[in-house]
């Protein structure tokens, strides 16, 4: 396993490439996000996804959340989003809003937990976005911990708990921690709350209503 130090605000290209090589080869990287440390693999690689479940001792059937470099990357890899989903993404990304959309057929069913939906967001963390950009695709970002144990924000704790299980720890210092992202299902005609997080549901509803009124006026 490797521990690669990186500047959180201005990640070094060599450090990013080292982590990206691990992911391209099917390995698991622990990376920082704007909340906690997560486990990153290529979500289109079924064998790599299986490694994440093994590292976390996570039961099958539980979906894995994804992060992306920007909205354009999500559209490029998953196809056009419903208008309301794209409007929410453009408003709240980068930030703590996970949007459930229809998964493409190329995404392993293990990522979606068999639901056919995938949750994705663009985090407000430069290193996480830069690694997605370097890899050329969204990445998994399930919490870096053994299932049932507390999620971890300190890379030293990640190294102690999972260093022997992952291929690389991308150490950008402590992650901010705090409440999880809000999750909404925007795969259908409307928007439905799945999990309350940092962004209040009332804020989501008001934003969707305002965006639709603006679009109608135009």
C-alpha positions as CSV (number, residue, x, y, z in Angstrom):
1,X,0.0,0.0,0.0
2,X,1.1,3.6,-0.5
3,X,0.5,6.9,1.3
4,X,0.7,9.8,-1.0
5,X,0.7,13.4,0.4
6,X,-1.1,16.1,-1.5
7,X,-2.0,19.7,-1.0
8,X,-5.8,19.8,-0.5
9,X,-6.3,23.2,-2.3
10,X,-3.6,22.7,-5.0
11,X,-3.0,19.0,-5.6
12,X,0.3,18.1,-7.2
13,X,-0.1,16.5,-10.6
14,X,2.4,13.7,-9.8
15,X,0.5,12.7,-6.7
16,X,-2.8,12.7,-8.6
17,X,-1.3,10.6,-11.4
18,X,0.0,8.1,-8.9
19,X,-3.5,7.7,-7.4
20,X,-5.0,7.6,-10.9
21,X,-2.7,4.8,-11.9
22,X,-3.9,2.7,-9.0
23,X,-7.5,3.3,-10.0
24,X,-6.9,2.6,-13.7
25,X,-5.3,-0.7,-12.7
26,X,-8.4,-1.7,-10.7
27,X,-7.1,-0.7,-7.2
28,X,-8.7,1.1,-4.3
29,X,-7.7,4.6,-3.2
30,X,-8.8,6.3,0.0
31,X,-9.4,10.0,-0.9
32,X,-10.6,13.1,0.9
33,X,-13.9,14.7,0.1
34,X,-15.7,17.8,1.5
35,X,-17.1,15.7,4.3
36,X,-15.1,12.5,5.1
37,X,-12.6,10.2,3.5
38,X,-14.1,7.9,0.9
39,X,-13.0,4.8,-1.1
40,X,-12.5,5.5,-4.8
41,X,-12.5,3.0,-7.6
42,X,-13.6,3.1,-11.2
43,X,-17.4,2.3,-10.9
44,X,-17.5,0.8,-14.4
45,X,-15.0,-1.9,-13.3
46,X,-17.0,-4.6,-11.7
47,X,-13.9,-6.3,-10.1
48,X,-12.8,-3.0,-8.6
49,X,-16.3,-2.4,-7.2
50,X,-16.2,-5.9,-5.6
51,X,-12.9,-4.9,-3.9
52,X,-14.7,-1.9,-2.2
53,X,-17.3,-4.2,-0.8
54,X,-14.6,-6.5,0.5
55,X,-12.6,-3.6,2.0
56,X,-15.7,-2.4,3.9
57,X,-17.1,-5.8,4.6
58,X,-20.2,-4.2,3.1
59,X,-23.3,-6.4,2.5
60,X,-24.2,-6.7,-1.2
61,X,-27.3,-4.9,-2.3
62,X,-26.2,-1.6,-0.8
63,X,-25.6,1.0,-3.5
64,X,-22.3,3.0,-3.7
65,X,-22.4,6.8,-4.1
66,X,-20.3,8.4,-6.8
67,X,-18.5,11.8,-7.1
68,X,-17.5,13.6,-10.3
69,X,-15.3,16.4,-11.5
70,X,-18.1,18.5,-12.7
71,X,-21.6,18.4,-14.2
72,X,-20.2,17.9,-17.7
73,X,-18.4,14.7,-16.7
74,X,-21.7,13.3,-15.3
75,X,-23.5,14.0,-18.6
76,X,-20.6,12.7,-20.6
77,X,-20.6,9.3,-18.8
78,X,-24.2,8.9,-17.8
79,X,-26.0,10.7,-20.6
80,X,-28.4,13.7,-20.5
81,X,-30.1,14.4,-17.2
82,X,-33.8,15.2,-16.6
83,X,-34.1,19.0,-16.8
84,X,-34.9,19.3,-13.1
85,X,-31.9,17.2,-12.2
86,X,-29.6,19.3,-14.3
87,X,-31.0,22.5,-12.8
88,X,-30.4,21.2,-9.3
89,X,-26.9,20.1,-10.2
90,X,-26.1,23.5,-11.8
91,X,-27.4,25.3,-8.6
92,X,-25.8,23.2,-5.8
93,X,-22.7,21.6,-7.3
94,X,-20.0,21.6,-6.2
95,X,-21.6,20.9,-2.8
96,X,-23.4,18.5,-0.5
97,X,-26.3,17.4,-2.8
98,X,-26.4,13.8,-4.1
99,X,-28.8,13.4,-7.0
100,X,-30.2,9.9,-7.9
101,X,-30.4,9.5,-11.7
102,X,-31.0,6.5,-14.0
103,X,-27.8,4.4,-14.3
104,X,-26.5,3.5,-17.7
105,X,-26.5,-0.1,-18.7
106,X,-22.6,-0.1,-18.7
107,X,-22.6,0.5,-14.9
108,X,-22.4,-2.7,-12.9
109,X,-25.6,-3.5,-11.0
110,X,-23.6,-3.8,-7.8
111,X,-23.0,0.0,-7.9
112,X,-26.7,0.7,-7.9
113,X,-27.6,-2.0,-5.4
114,X,-29.9,-3.5,-8.1
115,X,-32.1,-0.4,-8.1
116,X,-31.1,0.9,-11.6
117,X,-30.4,4.3,-10.0
118,X,-27.1,5.8,-9.1
119,X,-26.4,8.7,-6.7
120,X,-23.8,11.2,-7.8
121,X,-22.5,14.6,-6.8
122,X,-19.7,17.0,-7.4
123,X,-17.9,17.6,-4.0
124,X,-16.5,21.0,-2.9
125,X,-13.0,19.6,-2.5
126,X,-10.4,20.3,-5.1
127,X,-8.4,17.1,-4.6
128,X,-11.5,14.9,-5.1
129,X,-12.6,16.7,-8.2
130,X,-9.1,16.7,-9.6
131,X,-8.7,13.0,-9.2
132,X,-12.0,12.4,-11.0
133,X,-10.8,14.7,-13.8
134,X,-7.5,12.8,-13.9
135,X,-9.2,9.4,-14.1
136,X,-11.6,10.7,-16.8
137,X,-14.7,9.4,-15.0
138,X,-16.7,9.6,-11.8
139,X,-15.4,7.6,-8.9
140,X,-17.0,5.7,-6.0
141,X,-16.9,7.6,-2.8
142,X,-18.4,5.4,-0.1
143,X,-17.1,6.2,3.3
144,X,-13.6,4.9,4.2
145,X,-14.5,2.6,7.0
146,X,-15.5,-0.9,7.8
147,X,-19.3,-1.2,7.7
148,X,-20.8,-0.5,11.1
149,X,-17.8,1.4,12.3
150,X,-17.7,5.3,12.5
151,X,-16.8,7.1,9.2
152,X,-13.3,8.7,9.2
153,X,-12.2,12.2,8.5
154,X,-8.5,12.0,9.6
155,X,-6.1,10.3,7.1
156,X,-4.1,8.9,10.1
157,X,-7.2,7.0,11.2
158,X,-7.9,5.9,7.6
159,X,-4.3,4.6,7.4
160,X,-4.6,2.8,10.8
161,X,-8.0,1.2,10.0
162,X,-7.7,0.5,6.3
163,X,-4.0,0.9,5.2
164,X,-3.5,-2.8,4.9
165,X,-6.8,-3.2,2.8
166,X,-6.4,-0.4,0.3
167,X,-3.8,0.2,-2.4
168,X,-3.3,3.9,-1.7
169,X,-4.2,6.6,0.8
170,X,-4.3,10.1,-0.8
171,X,-3.5,12.2,2.2
172,X,-4.7,15.8,2.0
173,X,-5.0,16.3,5.7
174,X,-8.1,16.0,7.8
175,X,-11.4,16.3,5.9
176,X,-14.0,18.8,7.2
177,X,-16.4,16.2,8.5
178,X,-19.9,17.4,9.4
179,X,-23.4,16.3,8.3
180,X,-23.7,14.1,5.1
181,X,-25.0,15.3,1.8
182,X,-28.7,15.6,1.1
183,X,-30.0,12.9,-1.3
184,X,-32.8,13.5,-3.7
185,X,-34.3,11.2,-6.4
186,X,-34.5,13.2,-9.6
187,X,-34.8,10.2,-11.9
188,X,-38.5,10.6,-12.7
189,X,-40.7,13.5,-13.5
190,X,-40.4,15.1,-10.0
191,X,-37.9,15.4,-7.2
192,X,-38.2,13.3,-4.0
193,X,-36.3,13.4,-0.7
194,X,-34.3,10.3,0.1
195,X,-32.1,11.5,2.9
196,X,-32.1,14.9,4.7
197,X,-28.5,16.2,5.0
198,X,-26.8,19.6,4.9
199,X,-29.2,21.1,2.4
200,X,-32.8,21.4,3.8
201,X,-35.6,19.8,1.8
202,X,-37.5,23.1,1.8
203,X,-34.5,24.7,0.1
204,X,-34.6,22.0,-2.6
205,X,-38.3,22.5,-3.2
206,X,-38.1,26.3,-3.3
207,X,-35.1,26.0,-5.7
208,X,-37.0,23.7,-8.1
209,X,-40.1,25.9,-8.0
210,X,-38.0,29.0,-8.7
211,X,-36.1,27.4,-11.5
212,X,-39.2,26.1,-13.2
213,X,-40.9,29.5,-13.0
214,X,-37.8,31.1,-14.5
215,X,-37.7,28.5,-17.3
216,X,-41.4,29.1,-18.1
217,X,-40.9,32.8,-18.2
218,X,-38.0,32.4,-20.7
